[in-house]
């Protein structure tokens, strides 16, 4: 994943963990689908993946704000860019 250049290094691990969990959830859900049904459920599975990763990043961006590293404007910009 390409993080913003000023994203705090110590917060990346939790975002990476959220991404990893999203990947496992996606793969497991795909395996549970009946043969030939992926296309019917692809949008839902992909949306769940994207939401999980986004909220993982957003949570850590807010943490950067709590720690005084980013201000509100920087958090909003990072979320918009993400």
N, C-alpha and C positions, 0 to 999 in steps of 0.2 A: 504494500500500500504506500502511496506517496502522501506523506504527511506535510502539512504546511511547514515551511522552513523554520518557523519559530515555535513549533509545537514542542512542549516540554518532553524531553527524552524519557523521564521517569513515568510519564502517563501513557506512553505507547504500549506498554505491556498489556494493560487492561483492554485497550482497543483491539490489539491483536488477539487477545483471548476471546473477545466478543465475536470477532471475525471467524475464528476457529470454531466456536460453538455454532455459529450460523451455517458454516460449511457442513458440519456434522449433521445438524438438523435437516439441511437441504438434502444431503445424500440419503439419510435414513428415510425421510419422507418420500423421496423418489423411489427407493427400493420397495416401499410398501404399496406403491401404485400397481394396479393390474397391468399386465403387458399391453403396451400400445396406448396407455391413457396419459402419458406425460404431457402431451400437448394440451389436453383439456385442463390440466392443473398447473401448467408451467407458470402462468402469470401469478397465481396465488403463492406458489413456492418461491418464486423470485422476489416478489414483494416482501414476503416474510424475511427472506435473507437480507434484503436491502434495509428494511426497518431495523433489524437486529444490529447490523453493522453501524447504521446511522446513529441509533440511540446509544450504542457503545461509545462512538466518537463524541456525541453531544454531551454525554455524562462526563467524560474526561475534559472536554472543553470548559464546561462549567466548573470543574475542579480546578482548572488553571485559573479561572476567575477567583475562586475562593482563596487560592494560594497567593493572589495578587500578581500573578504572572501576566494574565490577560485582563483587559477591561471589557465591559459589556459590548462595546462596539466591535472589538476584535473577535469576541465570541460569535456575535451575530454574523460578521463577515465570513468567519471560518465555516459556520454552519451553512451559510448560503453557498459558498464555494464548494463545499463537500457534496 
